[in-house]
Amino acid sequence: MLVVAGSLVAVLIFWAFSSTASPHDVTLTRLISIEYRIRSYILEHGKPPTSLTEIVHRLGYNDSLKDGWGNEILYVFSEGRLTLTSFGPDGSLNTSDDIIRDWETAVREENAEGVGNAE
């Protein structure tokens, strides 16, 4: 019985780690990861990065700056608000499938400027 339970656990662990996430889930995870890295950058530098290429790459993490469909993530800083936008599966901006993550920051434009992407 113990061998069967151990085998079942091993199969479940293998399945959990070998299954792939949907492009939508990958995108949500990357947006959250990028947000965390931008917040860390702001704490260290006192201002947001001017482009996503300035944020730290973490050793051992997939820190891609592309969404789950392979498109660059748009980064905008305006009026104290940071916005990350995935163009979604259609790859076009300002359509209903865009995935947007935005938040306010205490940093204002007189301290920083930025509109950019990963390029």
N, CA and C atoms as an extended XYZ file, in Angstrom:
357
Properties=species:S:1:pos:R:3:atomname:S:1:resname:S:1:resid:I:1 pbc="F F F"
N         0.821       -1.199        0.000 N   MET     1
C         0.000        0.000        0.000 CA  MET     1
C         0.862        1.259        0.000 C   MET     1
N         1.933        1.248        0.779 N   LEU     2
C         2.832        2.387        0.867 CA  LEU     2
C         3.530        2.637       -0.473 C   LEU     2
N         3.886        1.559       -1.179 N   VAL     3
C         4.539        1.686       -2.480 CA  VAL     3
C         3.577        2.308       -3.492 C   VAL     3
N         2.306        1.898       -3.457 N   VAL     4
C         1.298        2.445       -4.372 CA  VAL     4
C         1.087        3.925       -4.088 C   VAL     4
N         0.994        4.308       -2.813 N   ALA     5
C         0.800        5.717       -2.444 CA  ALA     5
C         2.002        6.545       -2.875 C   ALA     5
N         3.205        6.012       -2.664 N   GLY     6
C         4.423        6.713       -3.080 CA  GLY     6
C         4.476        6.890       -4.580 C   GLY     6
N         4.071        5.855       -5.313 N   SER     7
C         4.060        5.936       -6.778 CA  SER     7
C         3.045        6.969       -7.250 C   SER     7
N         1.883        6.986       -6.605 N   LEU     8
C         0.851        7.947       -6.964 CA  LEU     8
C         1.339        9.373       -6.722 C   LEU     8
N         1.991        9.612       -5.598 N   VAL     9
C         2.541       10.934       -5.301 CA  VAL     9
C         3.579       11.307       -6.344 C   VAL     9
N         4.450       10.391       -6.707 N   ALA    10
C         5.475       10.663       -7.712 CA  ALA    10
C         4.842       11.021       -9.053 C   ALA    10
N         3.790       10.308       -9.446 N   VAL    11
C         3.098       10.600      -10.705 CA  VAL    11
C         2.450       11.978      -10.643 C   VAL    11
N         1.811       12.308       -9.518 N   LEU    12
C         1.165       13.612       -9.372 CA  LEU    12
C         2.189       14.747       -9.418 C   LEU    12
N         3.328       14.560       -8.770 N   ILE    13
C         4.376       15.579       -8.785 CA  ILE    13
C         4.906       15.748      -10.201 C   ILE    13
N         5.155       14.642      -10.897 N   PHE    14
C         5.626       14.715      -12.278 CA  PHE    14
C         4.618       15.447      -13.149 C   PHE    14
N         3.340       15.119      -13.011 N   TRP    15
C         2.288       15.745      -13.802 CA  TRP    15
C         2.209       17.246      -13.519 C   TRP    15
N         2.279       17.608      -12.242 N   ALA    16
C         2.164       19.017      -11.861 CA  ALA    16
C         3.299       19.847      -12.441 C   ALA    16
N         4.507       19.295      -12.447 N   PHE    17
C         5.653       20.047      -12.927 CA  PHE    17
C         5.861       19.944      -14.431 C   PHE    17
N         5.232       18.982      -15.075 N   SER    18
C         5.430       18.837      -16.511 CA  SER    18
C         4.305       19.471      -17.318 C   SER    18
N         3.183       19.783      -16.671 N   SER    19
C         2.096       20.407      -17.415 CA  SER    19
C         2.451       21.865      -17.691 C   SER    19
N         1.953       22.384      -18.789 N   THR    20
C         2.281       23.744      -19.166 CA  THR    20
C         1.122       24.673      -18.836 C   THR    20
N         1.457       25.890      -18.467 N   ALA    21
C         0.440       26.891      -18.167 CA  ALA    21
C        -0.053       27.510      -19.472 C   ALA    21
N        -1.250       28.035      -19.437 N   SER    22
C        -1.805       28.706      -20.619 CA  SER    22
C        -1.061       30.022      -20.845 C   SER    22
N        -1.053       30.524      -22.080 N   PRO    23
C        -0.410       31.817      -22.339 CA  PRO    23
C        -0.979       32.940      -21.463 C   PRO    23
N        -2.277       32.883      -21.176 N   HIS    24
C        -2.911       33.890      -20.312 CA  HIS    24
C        -2.316       33.828      -18.905 C   HIS    24
N        -2.183       32.620      -18.351 N   ASP    25
C        -1.610       32.463      -17.008 CA  ASP    25
C        -0.142       32.867      -16.974 C   ASP    25
N         0.591       32.519      -18.025 N   VAL    26
C         2.000       32.924      -18.121 CA  VAL    26
C         2.087       34.448      -18.104 C   VAL    26
N         1.215       35.102      -18.852 N   THR    27
C         1.215       36.559      -18.924 CA  THR    27
C         0.920       37.179      -17.570 C   THR    27
N        -0.093       36.687      -16.879 N   LEU    28
C        -0.420       37.226      -15.550 CA  LEU    28
C         0.763       37.078      -14.596 C   LEU    28
N         1.401       35.918      -14.626 N   THR    29
C         2.554       35.677      -13.760 CA  THR    29
C         3.692       36.630      -14.104 C   THR    29
N         3.944       36.842      -15.383 N   ARG    30
C         5.036       37.743      -15.795 CA  ARG    30
C         4.733       39.185      -15.426 C   ARG    30
N         3.483       39.619      -15.572 N   LEU    31
C         3.131       40.989      -15.193 CA  LEU    31
C         3.361       41.216      -13.702 C   LEU    31
N         2.980       40.239      -12.886 N   ILE    32
C         3.194       40.350      -11.436 CA  ILE    32
C         4.686       40.364      -11.125 C   ILE    32
N         5.448       39.517      -11.784 N   SER    33
C         6.893       39.463      -11.582 CA  SER    33
C         7.552       40.784      -11.978 C   SER    33
N         7.145       41.329      -13.110 N   ILE    34
C         7.710       42.601      -13.565 CA  ILE    34
C         7.331       43.714      -12.599 C   ILE    34
N         6.089       43.714      -12.130 N   GLU    35
C         5.674       44.722      -11.147 CA  GLU    35
C         6.562       44.655       -9.904 C   GLU    35
N         6.794       43.461       -9.396 N   TYR    36
C         7.648       43.282       -8.219 CA  TYR    36
C         9.047       43.851       -8.485 C   TYR    36
N         9.590       43.560       -9.648 N   ARG    37
C        10.933       44.036       -9.984 CA  ARG    37
C        10.969       45.550      -10.166 C   ARG    37
N         9.897       46.137      -10.703 N   ILE    38
C         9.820       47.599      -10.814 CA  ILE    38
C         9.741       48.225       -9.425 C   ILE    38
N         8.927       47.654       -8.549 N   ARG    39
C         8.829       48.185       -7.181 CA  ARG    39
C        10.187       48.119       -6.476 C   ARG    39
N        10.919       47.046       -6.679 N   SER    40
C        12.260       46.921       -6.094 CA  SER    40
C        13.192       47.983       -6.672 C   SER    40
N        13.088       48.214       -7.969 N   TYR    41
C        13.911       49.234       -8.623 CA  TYR    41
C        13.617       50.615       -8.020 C   TYR    41
N        12.334       50.931       -7.834 N   ILE    42
C        11.949       52.219       -7.264 CA  ILE    42
C        12.516       52.381       -5.851 C   ILE    42
N        12.451       51.335       -5.054 N   LEU    43
C        13.005       51.405       -3.699 CA  LEU    43
C        14.505       51.680       -3.725 C   LEU    43
N        15.188       51.081       -4.674 N   GLU    44
C        16.641       51.240       -4.753 CA  GLU    44
C        17.060       52.578       -5.371 C   GLU    44
N        16.318       53.052       -6.389 N   HIS    45
C        16.742       54.225       -7.148 CA  HIS    45
C        15.904       55.481       -6.901 C   HIS    45
N        14.765       55.327       -6.222 N   GLY    46
C        13.919       56.487       -5.950 CA  GLY    46
C        13.075       56.944       -7.117 C   GLY    46
N        13.099       56.189       -8.199 N   LYS    47
C        12.314       56.514       -9.385 CA  LYS    47
C        12.093       55.235      -10.188 C   LYS    47
N        11.064       55.224      -11.026 N   PRO    48
C        10.840       54.046      -11.864 CA  PRO    48
C        11.895       53.967      -12.968 C   PRO    48
N        12.110       52.774      -13.509 N   PRO    49
C        13.033       52.649      -14.635 CA  PRO    49
C        12.453       53.360      -15.859 C   PRO    49
N        13.328       53.808      -16.748 N   THR    50
C        12.841       54.431      -17.980 CA  THR    50
C        12.424       53.382      -19.005 C   THR    50
N        12.941       52.162      -18.848 N   SER    51
C        12.500       51.053      -19.701 CA  SER    51
C        12.623       49.761      -18.894 C   SER    51
N        11.956       48.739      -19.358 N   LEU    52
C        11.978       47.462      -18.629 CA  LEU    52
C        13.338       46.788      -18.653 C   LEU    52
N        14.186       47.178      -19.591 N   THR    53
C        15.517       46.565      -19.648 CA  THR    53
C        16.382       46.972      -18.455 C   THR    53
N        15.978       47.994      -17.716 N   GLU    54
C        16.732       48.448      -16.548 CA  GLU    54
C        16.457       47.623      -15.293 C   GLU    54
N        15.364       46.876      -15.285 N   ILE    55
C        15.040       46.133      -14.061 CA  ILE    55
C        15.918       44.892      -13.949 C   ILE    55
N        16.140       44.481      -12.733 N   VAL    56
C        17.075       43.407      -12.428 CA  VAL    56
C        16.576       42.064      -12.938 C   VAL    56
N        17.488       41.314      -13.528 N   HIS    57
C        17.223       39.925      -13.897 CA  HIS    57
C        17.608       39.062      -12.696 C   HIS    57
N        16.688       38.265      -12.219 N   ARG    58
C        16.927       37.441      -11.030 CA  ARG    58
C        17.471       36.080      -11.431 C   ARG    58
N        18.571       35.711      -10.837 N   LEU    59
C        19.212       34.432      -11.118 CA  LEU    59
C        18.261       33.280      -10.788 C   LEU    59
N        18.092       32.368      -11.721 N   GLY    60
C        17.256       31.199      -11.498 CA  GLY    60
C        15.782       31.406      -11.804 C   GLY    60
N        15.408       32.583      -12.310 N   TYR    61
C        14.011       32.860      -12.639 CA  TYR    61
C        13.875       33.097      -14.140 C   TYR    61
N        12.681       32.799      -14.656 N   ASN    62
C        12.376       33.159      -16.036 CA  ASN    62
C        11.852       34.593      -15.998 C   ASN    62
N        12.730       35.540      -16.203 N   ASP    63
C        12.363       36.952      -16.124 CA  ASP    63
C        12.108       37.559      -17.500 C   ASP    63
N        11.454       36.798      -18.343 N   SER    64
C        11.152       37.276      -19.689 CA  SER    64
C        10.319       38.553      -19.620 C   SER    64
N        10.563       39.442      -20.557 N   LEU    65
C         9.799       40.676      -20.664 CA  LEU    65
C         8.761       40.581      -21.779 C   LEU    65
N         8.421       39.353      -22.147 N   LYS    66
C         7.398       39.102      -23.167 CA  LYS    66
C         6.208       38.402      -22.523 C   LYS    66
N         5.048       38.589      -23.112 N   ASP    67
C         3.857       37.925      -22.590 CA  ASP    67
C         3.821       36.467      -23.046 C   ASP    67
N         2.780       35.766      -22.673 N   GLY    68
C         2.655       34.347      -22.993 CA  GLY    68
C         2.501       34.050      -24.470 C   GLY    68
N         2.262       35.077      -25.279 N   TRP    69
C         2.128       34.905      -26.723 CA  TRP    69
C         3.386       35.358      -27.456 C   TRP    69
N         4.411       35.750      -26.705 N   GLY    70
C         5.676       36.153      -27.302 CA  GLY    70
C         5.773       37.624      -27.677 C   GLY    70
N         4.802       38.429      -27.266 N   ASN    71
C         4.811       39.862      -27.564 CA  ASN    71
C         5.495       40.640      -26.448 C   ASN    71
N         6.179       41.731      -26.819 N   GLU    72
C         6.778       42.612      -25.821 CA  GLU    72
C         5.672       43.185      -24.929 C   GLU    72
N         5.983       43.373      -23.652 N   ILE    73
C         5.043       43.992      -22.719 CA  ILE    73
C         5.292       45.496      -22.728 C   ILE    73
N         4.241       46.265      -22.897 N   LEU    74
C         4.333       47.718      -22.928 CA  LEU    74
C         4.383       48.248      -21.501 C   LEU    74
N         5.285       49.174      -21.242 N   TYR    75
C         5.474       49.787      -19.929 CA  TYR    75
C         5.313       51.296      -20.083 C   TYR    75
N         4.422       51.889      -19.271 N   VAL    76
C         4.197       53.328      -19.323 CA  VAL    76
C         4.176       53.873      -17.904 C   VAL    76
N         4.857       55.001      -17.686 N   PHE    77
C         4.802       55.732      -16.423 CA  PHE    77
C         4.274       57.117      -16.736 C   PHE    77
N         3.125       57.462      -16.154 N   SER    78
C         2.514       58.760      -16.417 CA  SER    78
C         1.675       59.180      -15.223 C   SER    78
N         1.847       60.429      -14.811 N   GLU    79
C         1.053       61.015      -13.724 CA  GLU    79
C         1.061       60.146      -12.477 C   GLU    79
N         2.217       59.623      -12.131 N   GLY    80
C         2.349       58.825      -10.920 CA  GLY    80
C         1.762       57.432      -11.015 C   GLY    80
N         1.413       57.011      -12.206 N   ARG    81
C         0.809       55.701      -12.420 CA  ARG    81
C         1.692       54.883      -13.346 C   ARG    81
N         1.958       53.646      -12.943 N   LEU    82
C         2.727       52.707      -13.761 CA  LEU    82
C         1.768       51.707      -14.377 C   LEU    82
N         1.932       51.446      -15.657 N   THR    83
C         1.050       50.518      -16.354 CA  THR    83
C         1.868       49.535      -17.179 C   THR    83
N         1.531       48.261      -17.028 N   LEU    84
C         2.097       47.188      -17.842 CA  LEU    84
C         0.956       46.632      -18.682 C   LEU    84
N         1.174       46.512      -19.988 N   THR    85
C         0.110       46.030      -20.867 CA  THR    85
C         0.616       44.918      -21.772 C   THR    85
N        -0.115       43.813      -21.743 N   SER    86
C         0.069       42.750      -22.726 CA  SER    86
C        -0.970       42.990      -23.812 C   SER    86
N        -0.558       42.877      -25.060 N   PHE    87
C        -1.491       43.086      -26.162 CA  PHE    87
C        -2.445       41.903      -26.347 C   PHE    87
N        -2.278       40.864      -25.529 N   GLY    88
C        -3.172       39.714      -25.581 CA  GLY    88
C        -2.927       38.827      -26.788 C   GLY    88
N        -3.780       37.823      -26.971 N   PRO    89
C        -3.565       36.855      -28.042 CA  PRO    89
C        -3.618       37.446      -29.445 C   PRO    89
N        -4.349       38.541      -29.631 N   ASP    90
C        -4.413       39.112      -30.989 CA  ASP    90
C        -3.202       39.990      -31.315 C   ASP    90
N        -2.383       40.314      -30.299 N   GLY    91
C        -1.175       41.091      -30.532 CA  GLY    91
C        -1.412       42.552      -30.862 C   GLY    91
N        -2.645       43.041      -30.649 N   SER    92
C        -2.986       44.435      -30.969 CA  SER    92
C        -3.329       45.202      -29.700 C   SER    92
N        -2.864       46.444      -29.639 N   LEU    93
C        -3.128       47.299      -28.487 CA  LEU    93
C        -4.545       47.856      -28.533 C   LEU    93
N        -5.105       48.068      -27.354 N   ASN    94
C        -6.440       48.664      -27.186 CA  ASN    94
C        -7.560       47.814      -27.762 C   ASN    94
N        -7.457       46.506      -27.564 N   THR    95
C        -8.557       45.608      -27.918 CA  THR    95
C        -9.024       44.916      -26.642 C   THR    95
N       -10.140       44.245      -26.721 N   SER    96
C       -10.763       43.681      -25.521 CA  SER    96
C        -9.941       42.574      -24.856 C   SER    96
N        -8.972       42.006      -25.554 N   ASP    97
C        -8.195       40.925      -24.954 CA  ASP    97
C        -6.895       41.396      -24.292 C   ASP    97
N        -6.641       42.721      -24.281 N   ASP    98
C        -5.452       43.238      -23.609 CA  ASP    98
C        -5.497       42.876      -22.128 C   ASP    98
N        -4.332       42.616      -21.570 N   ILE    99
C        -4.222       42.330      -20.137 CA  ILE    99
C        -3.403       43.467      -19.536 C   ILE    99
N        -4.012       44.193      -18.594 N   ILE   100
C        -3.393       45.398      -18.054 CA  ILE   100
C        -3.224       45.265      -16.544 C   ILE   100
N        -2.048       45.667      -16.087 N   ARG   101
C        -1.773       45.729      -14.649 CA  ARG   101
C        -1.220       47.121      -14.385 C   ARG   101
N        -1.915       47.902      -13.550 N   ASP   102
C        -1.405       49.232      -13.256 CA  ASP   102
C        -1.589       49.560      -11.786 C   ASP   102
N        -0.770       50.482      -11.324 N   TRP   103
C        -0.798       50.881       -9.927 CA  TRP   103
C        -0.215       52.274       -9.791 C   TRP   103
N        -0.614       52.939       -8.700 N   GLU   104
C        -0.076       54.270       -8.414 CA  GLU   104
C         1.206       54.147       -7.621 C   GLU   104
N         2.053       55.150       -7.789 N   THR   105
C         3.289       55.218       -7.040 CA  THR   105
C         3.438       56.620       -6.481 C   THR   105
N         4.183       56.761       -5.406 N   ALA   106
C         4.407       58.077       -4.803 CA  ALA   106
C         5.352       58.925       -5.655 C   ALA   106
N         6.055       58.291       -6.586 N   VAL   107
C         6.990       59.005       -7.461 CA  VAL   107
C         6.187       59.771       -8.508 C   VAL   107
N         6.566       61.007       -8.739 N   ARG   108
C         5.889       61.837       -9.729 CA  ARG   108
C         6.823       62.163      -10.878 C   ARG   108
N         6.277       62.719      -11.952 N   GLU   109
C         7.043       62.982      -13.169 CA  GLU   109
C         8.245       63.890      -12.962 C   GLU   109
N         8.203       64.804      -11.992 N   GLU   110
C         9.363       65.676      -11.808 CA  GLU   110
C        10.588       64.889      -11.351 C   GLU   110
N        10.359       63.667      -10.812 N   ASN   111
C        11.462       62.825      -10.366 CA  ASN   111
C        11.856       61.764      -11.388 C   ASN   111
N        10.987       61.512      -12.335 N   ALA   112
C        11.248       60.433      -13.292 CA  ALA   112
C        10.416       60.636      -14.538 C   ALA   112
N        10.817       59.973      -15.576 N   GLU   113
C        10.047       59.973      -16.804 CA  GLU   113
C        10.138       58.594      -17.402 C   GLU   113
N         9.147       58.207      -18.131 N   GLY   114
C         9.289       56.896      -18.741 CA  GLY   114
C         8.104       56.437      -19.531 C   GLY   114
N         8.371       56.064      -20.718 N   VAL   115
C         7.452       55.326      -21.568 CA  VAL   115
C         8.359       54.391      -22.329 C   VAL   115
N         8.081       53.138      -22.268 N   GLY   116
C         8.968       52.241      -22.983 CA  GLY   116
C         8.500       50.825      -22.949 C   GLY   116
N         9.317       49.987      -23.509 N   ASN   117
C         9.065       48.566      -23.460 CA  ASN   117
C        10.397       47.868      -23.292 C   ASN   117
N        10.434       46.624      -23.589 N   ALA   118
C        11.648       45.842      -23.343 CA  ALA   118
C        12.720       46.065      -24.404 C   ALA   118
N        12.417       46.745      -25.456 N   GLU   119
C        13.399       46.925      -26.531 CA  GLU   119
C        14.491       47.876      -26.145 C   GLU   119
